[in-house]
Amino acid sequence: MQRMQMPMLLQRPMQQLPDGVVAHRRHLSGACTTRPAGAFARLSRRRTCSAQLPHCQRQVCRAAAGPSEEASVEDTPATVDDIVASTQDVSVTATPTEQAANFSRNGAPDAVSTDDADLPIGEPVYKAPTGGEKFMNSLRLLRALPWRRFQKGSILVIELGGEISEKKAWRYGSPMNLPTLTECLEKAALDPRVAGIYFKVSPLEAGWSQLTEVRRWMDYFRKSGKFTVAYTSLAGEKEYFVASACAEVYIAPTAVFSLRGFAIGGLFLRGVLDKIGIEPEVVRIGKYKSAGDQLLRKTMSEPQAEQLKALLDNIYSKFTATVAAARGKTVQEVEELIDQGHYDNQKFLDGGWVDGLKYEDEVLDSLYARTDTDKVAGLPGDKLKTVSLKQYSRVSRSAFGLGGGKKTIAVIRAAGAIVNSKSPSPDQIAPGAFIRELLAAQKDKNVLAIVLRVSSPGGDALASDLMWRAIQRVRKEKPVIASFGDVAASGGYYMGMACEKIVAEPLTITGSIGVVAGKFNTKNLYEKIGLGKKTLSRGRWAELTAEEKQATPEEKDYFDEQVQFAYRSFRDKAASSRGMEVEDMQQKAQGRVWSGEDALQQGLIDALGGVSRAVAIAKQAAGLKADEKVTVKEISESKPSFEKFLAPLQGASSSSSGAFSSLLTVAATLQVVWEAVFQQDSLASASLGGSGSLGSLGGGGLGAGLDPNRPLCLMPELTVEGAFSSSLLRSATSAGMPADLVRRLF
C-alpha cells in the first residue's frame, strides 16, 4: 500500500559542513560532533521527499526552505526531573493535535516500508575460528580465573524450564534469563573445551518470542558442528518447540508428552459483579480495546474474537512451519500429528518426531562416547565431564575475542507492567528507574547507540508518556532502536514508538493503541450489606471518583471526554512517529493487537528479528560498519525480591485436587474482585491462555488504575498457550491455578 512519507525523527538543523558530512548531534555541553553522510541514510528505502508535506523537516527540504524553517534542538536534560518537567509541560498544556505537531517539528521517521529487506539482517552468523584465533583463545583461557576453568571435552548442561527472565540476573541470581542463555550459547560455539550441549527441558512459562530467540542461538551453536541433545519427560507444544532445535530429541518411555494444538480464552466477571451489587463504570477507546471487557461483559465480543483468532493463526502457522523444518517434515504432517493427539510415545518415535525413547540415565550413558570420559561404575553421569549454565555464565566473552573494545552498544531492558511508582517491584517498569538507566547510557562516551528491549503489556498512561519523552530527547544525541519481546502493546508500544526503528519477533504481541479508565459504583453492594457512606464536597467534579454513588450524566460526559483526549494524544503521536496520516493510524489503532508479522505489514514496526538485529541496525545508525566489532553492554539487571524467595515454599503447600481445586478457583476470583474494588491493589486482567484463568499484573493491573483521573495504556494479558503445555503448568502449580494466585491465597 502506498504510504505518504513523513519527516525523519533524527534530523538536525543544517549547517555548512565538509563534504561527506550532512548531520550533527548536540551534546550536553552544547558542542557538536559530526558523523558520515549515509550512516543513518541507509535506514530509509526512499530518500526523496514529497512536496505535498509542508511540515517536512527532512534535510533535503530544510536546506531549500532556509534557516527560518529549521526545527529547534533543545539541549538534552541532565536529570530525571528535567525530563519529567518537560514532559508534563507537553502533556498537560498541549492538545493532542498540538502534541503531534510538536513531535513532527522534532522530526519523524521516513514513510515506513512494509518490507524490512533494506535493513541489516543481523542474524548471528557462526564463523569457525582460524588457526591464529584458536591459539589466542587458548592463551586467554590459560589465564582464566580458577572458577572459570573446567575440563576440555565437557558438556554444557542447560536445564531449560520455568520462567525465562528478560533481564540479566544479579550476581547470585538464577542464570535462567535471556541475556545469559544467548550469551552462553554464543560462547560455547567458540569454546574448545565444550564438546556439546545437553538440554534438559521441563515445563516452560516463557513466551513464544523468547523461545524464538533461544532457538535462534541454538541454531547458531549447531553450526559449530558440536552435538546438541535434548531430553524431557514432561513436554507439550512449547517444550517441543524449543527441544526440536536440537539435532537429537529423546523422551522417557513413559514421558507425559503430547501435542494437542493451541488455545486462547477469557474470563469475564460482569455476572459476578452484578450478583454482589458492583457496577463497573469503565470507558475504553477502540472497538478492539479489550482491557476492561472482563469487567463490562459476560462473554467475549466479536472484535476481541477477531483479533485473537488472528493471533492463534499466526502462532499455529509459526509452530507447524518451525517444527516441520527442524524434523524434516512437511507442514501438513505436523498438522496431522497435532490432530491425531498421540499419547503413545512409541508413535512419536515411529513417526520420526523424536530420536529415541530413553530414560535420562540412558541418555547420559550415551554421552560418554562423545567425550574423553571413561565410564566408571556408579550413578549415571557421575563421572561425566559437565559444566553447569551458572558456572559457564562466569566465563568472559572476551576470552573468545567477542568484545569490541570501547565502542559500545548499550542494551536497556524494560519488562513488566508500567507503573508510576518510586519503588516498583522487579517485574514492573517505572519512569524514575528507567530514565536513570537511559541517562547513564546517554552520558557514557563509549556508548554509540542504545537498544531498548521492551516486553510490556502497558499500564499507567502518564508513566508511559514520561518515558516516551525521555527516549525522544536522548535520541537527539544517540540513536535508540527498539527491540520488542513477547509483548509490546499499549504503553509498551508507546515507549517503542519513540525510537528510530522498531524490531519485533514474528510472534510479538504488538500495538493495542488505545486507552481505558474507569471506577466502580458500589452503591448497591453497600445497601445489601448495610454499609453507609456519605461524602461532602465543594467543587463541580470533586465527587467524580466517589464509589458510593453512580456517576451523573454530566460526570460521564466529562469522564468520556478525558479518556478521548488521552486516546487522541496516543493515536496522534503514534501516527506522527510512524509516518502515517491520523486517519490511517486510526484504522490500525482502536486498541487492536497484532502479531509482529502482521504489525510489519501494517507499518507499525520496521523489521522482524531479535536483539541481534536491533544491534545491527543500531550499529548502522551510529555510522559503524556491519562487520565492525562492538561491545554489547547489558545495562539492566534483575534485582532479587523477597516474594521470589518465598515462592517455592508457598508453592509446595498449595497442592490440591478435585472439588477443592474448583473451590480455590472461585475463591481466587472473589479475592481479585475484592482487591480491585476495595484495596485497589491489582485487579488481574484476563489471562487469555489455555487455562482461561486470571493472571496478575502485579500492581499495574486495571484495578490499580481504575480512576477517571488516571487513564491506562493497558491491554489484557494475552497468552496463546499450547493446550498440553498449559495443562502441564497447571499441574505443576496447584491443580489448575496459576502460581501467582496461589501465592496470593496462601
N, C-alpha and C positions, 0 to 999 in steps of 0.2 A: 504494500500500500504506500502510495506517495506521501511523504511527510514533509511539512514545511520545516526549513532549517531555522534554528534558534541560535542566539549568541552563545559563545563559549563561556564556561564558568571560570576559566583561569586567565582571562585576558587582563592585561595591564595597560596603563597609559603609554602611548607611543613616545619614543624619544629617538634622537639621532644616535645610532649605534653603528659599530663597524660592520662591514659586510659579513654575512653569515650569522648575524645575531639579530633576533627580532623581538625579544621579550626580556623583562627583568622582574625580579621579585624584591619586595620590600622587607627588610629585617627590622627587629625591634629598635635598632639604633637609627633607623632611617636610611641606612646605606643600602645600595642596590647591588645585586650580583647578576651577571648575565648567564644565559645558557644557550647552547647551539640552536640555530634555526632547525625546525623539524623535529626537535626532541619530543615535543608533545603533538606536533602536527600529524605524525603518523597515526595517532589515535583516532583520527577522523577520516572517514572514507571520502567525504566531499569537502573541499576547502573553499569553494566559491560561495559567495553569499547571495541570497535572494534580495533583490532590490525592493521587494514589497514589504520588507521588515524595517521600518524606520528606526526602531529601537535597538537594532543590532549593534552590539559592541565588539564584533569581531575585528581583528586588526586591519584587515583589508578595507573594511568600511570606515573605521575611525580615522585611518590615515587620510582618506579622502574627505571626511567630514571636518577635519581640523580639530584643534585643541579644545574648542568651546564645547564639543560634544563628548569629550573624554569622560570615562567613568572615574569617579573618585576612588582612591585606595586609602583606607584608613590604616593607621599603624596597628599591628596586632596587639591586643591587650596582654599584659604580662601576668595578670592574676585571674583567678576564677571569678572574683567579684566583678571585675571589669566586664567579663563576658556575660555574666548573669545580668548586670545592669544594662548593657547594650541590647541584650535580647529582650528584656522586659520593655525597653523603650519601643522596640519594633512591634512586639506582640500586642501591647496594650493600646498604644496611641494610633496605630495604623489600621485601616480596614483591610480585609483580605485582599482586595484588589490592589491597594497601595503596597501591601507587603509583597505581593507577587511582582509588582513594578520595581520595588526596591531590590528584589532578588535579581530581576532582569538587568538592572543597572550595574549590579556587581558582576554580571556576565553569567550566561548559562551555556550548557553544552551544545555542540552541533546537533543537528537533527539525528535522532537515534536510528541506527540501522537495525533491521531485524535479523541481520546476518553478522555473526561475530568473526568472520574469516579475516577481517582486516586488523585484528588484534593479535598480539603474541599468543601462541598456544600455551606455553608454559607448563606442558606436561613433563613430569620428571623423566628424564632420558638417562638410562644407565650407560656409562662408558667404562669399559674394562680398564683398570689401571695399567699404565705402561710399566716397563721394567724399572725405570727410574722412579716412578711414583710408588711402586711396590716397595722399593728399597727405602724411600723416605718414610713411608708408612711404618715399616718395620722399625726404623730408628726411633720414631716418635713413640711407638708402643713400648720399646725397651725402656724409655724414660718415664713411662706411666707410673702413677702412684700405686701403691700396693692394692688399695681397694678397687682399682680399675683394671686389675690384671685377672686373667683366667687362662686356662689351658687351651692350647691350639687344638682344633678339632672338636670344639664344644658345640652344643646345640642350644640355641636361644629358645627358651621356653616362654611362651606368651599365653597366659590364662585370660582369654577374652570372654568377658561376661559382665552382666550388670550394667551400670551406668557408665558412659564414657564422657568425662567432663570436657568442656571446650577449653578450659584454661589449664595451664601448666600448674602442677601441684606445688605446694610449699615444700620445703626441704625434706620433711619427714612424711609427706603425704603419699597417697596412692599414685603409682605410675600409670594407672588406667585413665589416661587423658589423651586427647587427640594430638597435641603437640609432641608429647613424649613418644607415643606409638609411632607416629610417622617419622620422627627423627631417628628412632632406633632401627626402623626398617631400612632407612637410608644408610645409616652407618654400617649395619650388618651386611649389606650387599658388598661393601668395600673392605670389610674386616677379614683378614686372612685367618683369624682364629675361629670364626664362625663357620661351621660346616653346613648348617641348615637351620630351619625354624620348625618348632613343634607348637602348633596352635591347639590349645585345649579350650574348646568352645562350649559355653554354657548359656542359659537364657539371657538375652540381651534387652536392655532398656534403652539402647541407643536409637537415634533416628536414622532414616534412610540416607540422608545426606552425609551423616557421619560415617556410616558403613561404606558408602561410595568412596569417601576419601581414604578410608583404611584399605579398601580393595585397590585403589589406585597405587598405593605404595607397596602393597603385596605384589602387584604385577611388576613393579619396578624391581623388587628384590628377586623375583623369579628369573629376571633377565640376566642375573649374575651367574646362573647355572647351578646354584645351590638348591638343595631339596626343600620342599615345603610339605609338611604333613599336618592334616587337621584331624582331630578326634573329638567326638561328642557322644554323650549318652542321653542328652536331653536337647532336642532341637526341633525347631519349626521353620517357618519361612525366613525370618531374619537371620537365624543362626546358619541355615544352609546357604543363604545369600552370601555371607562372608566366608564361610568354610569352602565354598566352591571355587574361591580364588586360589586355593592350594592345588598343587599338582596331584596330591593324593588325599582322599577323604575316607576316613574309617569311622564306623559307628559300632557300638556294642551290639552283640547279637540280640539282646533284649532291650535295646535302646527305645526310649519313648520318642519316636520320630515320625512326623507326618507333615505333609504339605497339603493344606486344605483350601488355600485362597486367602482373600483379604476382606476385611470388614471395617465399616465405619458407621457410627451411630450417634445418638444423642440422648441426654436425659433432661426431661423438662419438668419444672417444679410448679407450674401455674396451678395445677389441680390441688397440690398440697397447700399452696398459699391461700387459695380460695377457701379451703376447708378450715383453716385456722384463723381466717379473717385478716389476711395481709394483702393489700393491693399494691403491686409494683407500678410506679409511675415512671416509666422509662422511655426516653426518646433516643432512637438510633437512626442515624442518617445513612441512607443507602439501602436499597432493597436486599442486598446480599450481606449486610452487616448483621451477622447472626449473634454477636455478643449481646446478651440480653434476652435472646429467644428462650433460654431455659427458664427465665422469669415470666415472660409475657405469654408464652404459648404452651399448649398441651401436646402438640405434635410438631413435626418438622415442616417448615414452609417449603414451597416449591422452589424458590430461588436457592435456598440452602441445599436442597437435594440436588439441584442442578450443578452447583459448584463442587459438591462432594463427589458426585459421580465422575466429574472430570478429573478430580484428584485420584480417585480409585483407578480410573482407566490408565492414567499416566504411570502410577506405581505398578500396576499389573503388567503393563507393557514393558517397563524397565526391568522388572524382575524376570519375566519369561525370556527376554532377549539376552540378559546378562548370564543367566544360568545356561541357556542354550549354547552360548558362545564358550562358556567355561567347560562344559561337559561334552562338547562336540555333538550337540543335538540340534534339532530344529525347534523353532518357537512352538509349532503345532504339537510336537512331542512333549514339551514342557507343559503346555495347556492340558493335554490329555492326562499327564501324570497328576496334575492338581485335581482334575475332575474325578480321577479314579480313587483318590483319597486312601492310598495304601496305608495299612497299619502293620503288614507283614514285612519285616525288614529284608527278607530274602528277595522280595520283588524289587526292592531298590538296588540290590546287588545284581540281580539278573538283568535289570534294565540298564545297567551301566551308570547309575546315578551316584553310587558310592564304589570305592575300590576294594572294600573288604568288610566283613563282619568280624570284629576282633574286640576283645577286652583290652583295657588300657595296658595291662602288663604285657600282652602280646605285641601291641604296637611299640612299646618301649623296647622289648626284646629285639624287634626288627631293626631298631635304630643302632644297635651295637655295631652291626656290619658296616654302617655308613660313617663310623668314626674310627679313631685309633684305639678305642676302648676294648680291652679284653674282658669278656663276660666272666664274672665270678659268681660263686654261689651267694645267695642272699635274696633280699627283696628285689622285685623287678625294678630296674633302673637305679639300683642302689649305688652302683659304681659308674653309672653313665655320666660322661662329662657334660655338664649343663651350666648355663648361666641364666639367671632369672631376669625378667624385664626390669625390675627395680635396680639390680646390680648393674645391668648393662646401660641403664639410663645415665649412670655416672661417667661413662666413657665420653670424652670430649669429641665434638665434631672435628676439631682442629687436628686430631690425630690422623685424619684421612684427607687433610687438605680441603675440607669443605667450607672453611671460613673464607671471608673475603677481605680481611684486614679492616681498616677503619670505615670503609664505605658500607653503610648500614641501611637496611630496610626494616623499620620497626613494625611489629605486629601488635595491635591493641585488640583485645578480645572483650566484647560486651555480650554477656549471655544472661538470660533470665528476664523476669518481668521488670518493667521500668517503673520506678517509684521516685517520688520527690521526698527523699529522706536523707538525713545527715548520717544515719547509722544503718545502712542497708545490710541485709543478710548476704552471705556469699553467693547465693543464687539470684541476686537482684542487681539491677543497674540503676545507679543514682547519679545525677549530674555532677555533684562535687567530686567524687572519686574518679569518675570517667574523665572529666575535664582536666584534673590534675595529671592523669596519665598522658592525655593529649598534649598538654603544655610541656611536659617533660620531654616528649619526643620532639616537639617543635624546637625546644631550646638546645637540644643535643646537636652540636655542629656536625657530628658524624652521620646523623640520620638524614638521608637524602629524600626519603619518601616514607609514607605511612600506609600500611594496610589495616583497615578497620574490619575486623571479623565480627559480624553481627549475628546473633542467634537469639531472637526475642519475639514474643507474640505482641509486644507493645505494653501499654499501661498508661501512666499519667501523661496527659497531653502537654502540660506545661513543662514537665521534665524533658519530654521528647523534643520540644521546641528549643529549650536551653541548649541541649546537646547539638541539635541541628545548627544553631547559630555558632557554637564553638567550632564545629567542624568547618563551617563556611569560612570563618576568619583564619583558622590555622592553615587552610589550604591555599590562602593567598601567598603563603611563603613556601609551603612544601606540598607536593601532590599527595592527595589522600584517595586511595582506591578501596572500595567496599568489597568484602567477600562475605556472602550470605551462607549461613549454616543450615540447620534443619528448618528453621523458620525465621523469616524477617518480614513480619506483617505489621500493619498499622504503625504503632510507634517505632517498631524495629525498622520498617521500611522508611519511616520519617527520617531516621538517622542516616540510613544508607543513601537517600536521595540527595544529601548534601555533598556527597563525594563526587569526584570527577567521572569515575566509571564504576559500574556495579557488575560484579561477577557472582553468579549463583550456580549451585548444583542443579542438574535437571529435575530433581525431586524436592528442591527447596520450596516450602510454602511461602509464597510471596504476595505482597500487595496489601489487601484489606484496607484500602484508603477510605476510612470512614471514622465516625465519632459516635460514642454512646455516653449517656449520662442519665441520672435519674435519682429517685428516692423511694422509700417505702411509706405507704399510708397504713398505719397500724390502728386506726380508729376502731374498726370492728373487733379486732383482737382485744384491745383494751376493754371494750364493753363486755366481751364474753368472759373475761377473767376478773372483771370488777376493778380494773385499774383506772384511776382518774389522773388526768394531767391537764394543766391549764397554763398557757403561755401568754404573758402580757408583753406588748411590743410597741415600739414607736418607729415609724418609717414604713414606707409603702411595701417594701419587699423583705421586711425583717423576718417574716414567718415563711419565707419561701421553702426553707428546708425542714420545717416542723413536721414531725412524723405522725402526730396525733390528729391530723386533720387532712382532708382531701384538698388538693390544690384547686384554687378558684380558676375559672376560665381565663381571667387576666393573667394569673400566675403561670398557667400552662402556656399561654402565648409567649410570655416573656422567656420562659424556660426554653421553649422551642426555638425562639429567635437566637438565644445564646448558643445553643448547640449547632444551629445552622451556621452561625458566624464561625465557630471553631472548625466546622467541616469545610466551609469555603476557603478558609485560610490554608488548611491542609491540602485540599484539592488544587488550589491555585499555585501553591508552592511546588507541588508535585508536577503540575503541567509545565511550569517555568523551568524546573530543573531537568525535565526530560525532553525539553524542546518541542512541546506539543501545544496546540490550542486548548483552551479550557474546555471547550465543547467535546474535543476528542478525549481528553482525560476523563471527563465525566462518564463517558461510555465504559471506561476501563476501571473506574473507581467504584463508587457505590458500595464500598465495603467488601468487594469480591476478592477472594483469594485465588491465586493461580499457582500452578507448578512452575518451577524455574524455566522449564522448556517452553511453556505457554507464555510466561512473562517476557521471554525474549521476543517472541512473535508479536506481542502487544507493545513492545518498545519500553517496557518497564525496567529492563536490565540491559546490559551491553554485551555480556558474554557468559558462556557456560563453562564451569570448571571449579576448581578448588582454590586453596590458598596459594598453591604454586603458580597458578595462572594469574592471580591477583598480584603476586610478587613480580612476575614477568612484566605485567602492564605497568606496575609502579616503577620498575627499572626504566622502562621506555619513557615514562612521563618525566623521570628525573634526568633524562639525557644520557643514560648509560647504554652500552652495547648489550645485545641479547646474551652474548657469551661471557660477559664480564662478571667476575665473581663478586658477590656481596655477602656481608654477614646479615643473616635474618635473625633479628633480636626480638624475643618474646618479652613484651613489657608487662603484660597482665599475669597475675599469679593468684591461684585459688587459695583463699585463706581457710584455715580449719574452723569448723563450727561445732559447738557442744552437742547440737542435735544429732550430727552425724556420728559422734562417738557413742551416743545412747541408742541409735537406731538398731544395731544388731541385738541388743538386749531386749528392746521393746518388740522387735520382730519375732524373737524367739518365744515370747509369751503370748503370741497372737494367733496360734493355730486354732482353727475351729472347723466345724463341718456341719452339713445338713441344715436343719431348721435354724440352728443358732447362727449360721452364716447369713441367712436371709434376714434374721433379726438385726444383725450387726449392720447390714446394708441400709436398712430402714433407719436405724439409729444414727448412722453416719449422715444420711440425708437430712434428718431433722437437726443434727448438730450444725451442719453447714448453714441451714436456714436461720437458726438461732444466732450464729455468729454474724451472718450477713446483716440481719435486721437490728440486733441489739448491741453486739460488740463491735460491729464494723471491722472485724478482724480480716477475714479474707473469704469472701464467697468464691468457692471454686467454680470456675467456668466449666461448661460441659466438656468432658473429655470424650472426643468422638473417636474412641478407639474400639478395638474388638470387644472389650468388656462393657462398653456403654456406661462407664462409671464416671464419677466425679474426679477431677484432678486439680489439686490446689495450685494457685499461682503465688502462694507464699506472700501474702500481704499486698500483692499488686493486682488482685482479682477485682471483679466487678463490684462486689460488695464493699470492698475497702474504699472505692472511689465513687460510690453511688451518692453523688452530691451534685445538685444543679449548678453549684459554683465551680465544679472541677470536672470538665468533660474528660473522657478517656479515649485515647487512641489504642483500642484493645480489640483483639479477636479471641474467640473461644479457643481453648486448647484442642487443636486438631491433631489426631494421631491415627494414621492409617496403619493398622496393625495386621500382621499375618494372623489368620484365625487361630492357628495352632500355637504360634509364638505367644500370642496374648494369653491363651489358656495356661501355658507354662508359667508365665509371670504371675498369674493369679494364684496358681497352686504353690508358687514359691514364696508368696507373701502370707495371705491369710484366708485361704479357701474362698477366693472370689473378690477380696477387697484390695485396692491399691495400697501400697506400703505407706504412702503419706497419710491416708485416712486412718490407717491402723495406728500410727503414731499419735494422731490427734485424739483417738478414742482411749488409748491405754496410757 
